[in-house]
Amino acid sequence: MLAVSTLEAVGATPLVELDSVRPAGGARILAKWEGANPTGSMKDRMAVAIIRGARERAELGPGQRIVEYTGGSTGTSLAMVCAALDHPATLLTADCFATEKIRTMRAFGADVEVLETPDGHIHPGLIDDWQERLDAVVEETGAYWTDQLHNTDALDGYATLGEEILGDAPGVTDFVMGVGTGGCAMGTARALRAERDVRVTVLEPAESPYLSAGEGGDHTVEGLAVVEQPPLLDEDLYDDVRTVPEAEGRAVARRLASEEGLFGGASTGLNVAAAVELAAQRDPDDVVVTVACDTGLKYLDDDLFVE
């Protein structure tokens, strides 16, 4: 396929069958390999949709700066899209996220500010800290805030993921996905349920059971920083909430690399761990689909792949 720009290379990622982790007698497990996107992350779909949507509505003018707070994957994707479309970017992150992501955002030309956290962990007060600094950047520079937590353009961006799953696995019975902003889980679920009666399960780290128990907590699973009700999360689009211990998700991420040759991060590990649990409860003819969110290359400075 010839892509006339980097942005046209977003999407159309492979759907990979996971045989080694499939439980005996359980359903098939398929993972959408989003590491195949230009920045190695599913967030590319969201970033393209958000920036193009704002430009089409004239909310974002030519050459106008954008600003967002981010764990790094969203920021990297926004930085890539802004580089392609000639928008400067200010991205706010924190010292609890992967160094590789911070370096990548800067490589795409973004101005990156790194906030300090008390213990180097994602914590319930982080979004408030980010918001205070973001408001100042908007005041100082006139930047356009992409507002990933509320921006419904993200749902349209992730709808393509659901459409691709239906095209490659028309027999899908279950979809399971971790929640950060909720955009990917809900955009994908909406597209799936428009065509099939798919059971949808959302999940979160057991150390921060906000959706299941109303209690946010410290954890280190990047991309799953739920510390308040995600505005994009629609209770009509999912059937169940599950928790997965962070240690289990990290162990599954290592298994995926060594047994399946699929190299993802901890959020991918949590997704697949939950998919394995579901597959064990389903019939052999059922098909459980999840998302391999990004490439493990973003986490080599962490201890994720150190036993």
N, C-alpha and C positions, 0 to 999 in steps of 0.2 A: 504494500500500500504506500503510495506517495502522499505525504502530508505536506501541504503548502506552508504550514507553519507548525511550530511546536504545539500550539494549542489544538491543532487538528489531530495530534497523536494521543490525546487524552481519551481513555475509554477503550472499548473493544478488547478487554483483558481476558486471559484464559480462565476457564473454569476447570479446576484440577481435582481429580478423584483421589481421595486419601484412603489407601487400602491398609496401610500398616496400623493405623490407629482405629480402624473400624472394629467395633466389638463383635465377637462371634455371634452370629445369628441376628445381628442388628441391622439397621437401615444403612444404606449407602451414605457416605459423607463427601460432599463436594465443597471446595473452597474457591471463591473468586479471588484470583491472584492480582491484587491491586498494586503490587510492587512493580508491575509492568508499565505503569503510568510514567510520564516523563520525569517527575521528581521521586518516583518510587513510592507513591502514596495514593490512596483513594481520595484524599483531599483535593487533588487536582480537579476532579469533577466539580466539586463545590466552588472552588476558586474561579474557574472559568464561568460558571453560571452566575455567581454573584457580581463579578466585575462586568460581564457583558450585560446583565440585567440593569445595573446602575447606569451604564453608558447609554443603553437604549432608551431609558426613561429620562435621560439628561440630568440625573442626580449626581453623576460623576462627569466632570468636564474634562476636555483634552488636557493632558499633562498635570491634572490635579493629583495631589498626594492622597494616599489612602493610609489608614491607621487601623490596627487591630491588636488585640492581645491573644496570645497563642502559646500552646505547649511546644510548638515548633513545626509540626507537619502542616497545619493550616497556614502558618506563616511562610513556610518554604513554598507552598503552592501559590499563595498570593504573591510572593516575591517573584516567582517565575512568570506568572501571568502579567504582573506589572512591568517586568522587564520586556516582555514580548509586545506590550501595548503602550510602552513609554509613559508609565506612571511612577513617580517616586513613591516609596513606601517606608513608613515607620512601623516597626513591629516590636511589641512589648512581650517579653518572655520572662523566665525566671531561672534561677540557678538549680532548680530541681529537674530540669529537662536536659536531654542529651546534648552534649557539646557539639556533636556532628550536625545537629539541626541548626544550632546557632551559627556555626560556620557556613552552612549551606545557605541560610537566609542572607548572610553577608556576601557570599559569593555571587548571588543574584543581584546584588547592588542595593539591598535594603539597609536602612538605618535600624540597628537592633539595639534595644535597651534591655538589660538583664537585671531584674529585680531580685534582691536577696530574700530568701525564706528562712524561717527560724531554724529548721533542722535539715534543710535540703530536701524536703518532702512536699508533695502536693498537700495543701491544707485548706480548711474551709474559708479562711480569710483572704485567700489569694485573689479571687475575682474582685473583691472590694479594693484591694491594693492596686490591681491593674486598672480598674475603672477610674480611680482618682488620677492616675498618671495619664490615662487616655484622654480624659476630659481636658487636661492641661494642654496636651498636644493639639487637640482640635482647636482650642482657644488660641494657641500660639501660631498655628500654621494654616488653619482653614481646611484641614484634612477631612476627607470623607471617611467616616467610620463604617466599615463593612458589616459590623454587628453580627458575627457568625452565630451567636446564640439565638437570635430572633429572626434572622433573614430567611424568608420563605423561598427565595431563589435557590437556596441550598437543596430544598426538596426536589426541585426540578432537575438540578444537577445529578442528584443520586437516583432519580427515577430511571436514568439510562442504565444504571447497574441492575435494577430489577428487570428491565426489558431484556437485557442481555442474558440474565439467568433464565428467563422464560424461553428465550430462543435456543439456548444450549441445553436446558434441562426442563422440558415442558412437563415432566412428571414430578416436579418439586412438591413436596408435602409440608416441609417445615423450613422456616428461616429463623436463624438465631444470630444475634448481634449485640455487642456491647454498646453502651450508651455514654456518649460524652455530651455533645450538643443535642443528640437525638436525630440530627439531620439525615445521616446515612441510614440508620435503622428505619426511620419513618418514610423517607423518600423511596427506599427500596420496597418496604412493605406496601406502600400505597400502590406502586406499580404492579407488584405481585398479586395483590388482592383485587385489582381491577380485572384480572384475567382468571384467577384460580382461588379456591378456598384454601389458602395456605395458612397453617398455624404459625404464628409469629411469637418468638420468645426474645425478650430483651434481658440483658445481664449487666452486672456490676461487680466490682471487687468485693469480696466478703468483708474486707477491712473498712469499706465505706458504703454500707447498705442504705443509701439514702432513699432509693425507690421502694425497697422492700420493708424498711424499718424506720425511715424518716431520720436517719442518723448519718451524717457525713463524717468521714474520718480520714486520717493520713494514710497515704499509700504511694506507690511509685510507678503505677501503670499509666504511662503517658497516653493521653487521648481519652481516658475514662475519668475525668475530673469532675464528677457530678457532686456538687456541694449545695445545689438548690434545684428546684423543679425545672428541668429543661423545657423552655417554652415551645420547642418544636415537637416535644413528645406528645403523641395523641393516643389516649387510652383506647380509642376505638380501633386502633391499628395494631394492637398486640394483645396476646392472650395471657401471658405469664411473665413474671420476673424471676430470674435466678441469680444466685450469687456464686462466684467461684473464688476460692482463696488465691491470693496473688501468687503464692509459692507453687500452687498447682499449675496455674497458667504459665509461669516461667518455665516449669519443668516440661510442659507440653511444647512450648516454643523450641526447647532444645531437642525434644524428640522429633519434631517436624523437620528440623535441620538434618539430624543424623539418620533418620529412618525414611523420610519422604523426600529429602532434598529440597524442602520448601523453607526458605530463610526469612522468617518474619520476627516481629518484636513481641513484647509481652502481651499486648492487646490481642494480637493474632492468637497467641497461646491460650488466652482466656476464651476467645471465641470458639476455638477448636475443642477445648476442654468441655465447654458446654454442649457443643455439637455431639461429642462422643457420649455424654450422658443421655442426651435425647435419643441418639441412635440406638442405644441399648434398650430404650423403652418402646421403640417403634418396630414395625414389621420389616422383614428383609426387603420387601418391595418398595418401602418408603424411601424418600430421598431428602436428606437433611442438608441444607445449604448454609454456609457461613461465609465470612469475609476474612481473607488474609490481608490485613489493612495496609501494610507497608513492608519494605525490605528490612531485614535484620542488619544491613550495613549501617543503619542509623544508630545502632546501639552497641557498637564494638568498644566504645570507651566506657561502657557500663560493665557490670559483672554478670549480665544476663547469660552470656555463653561461657561463664567460668563456673565449673561444677563446685 
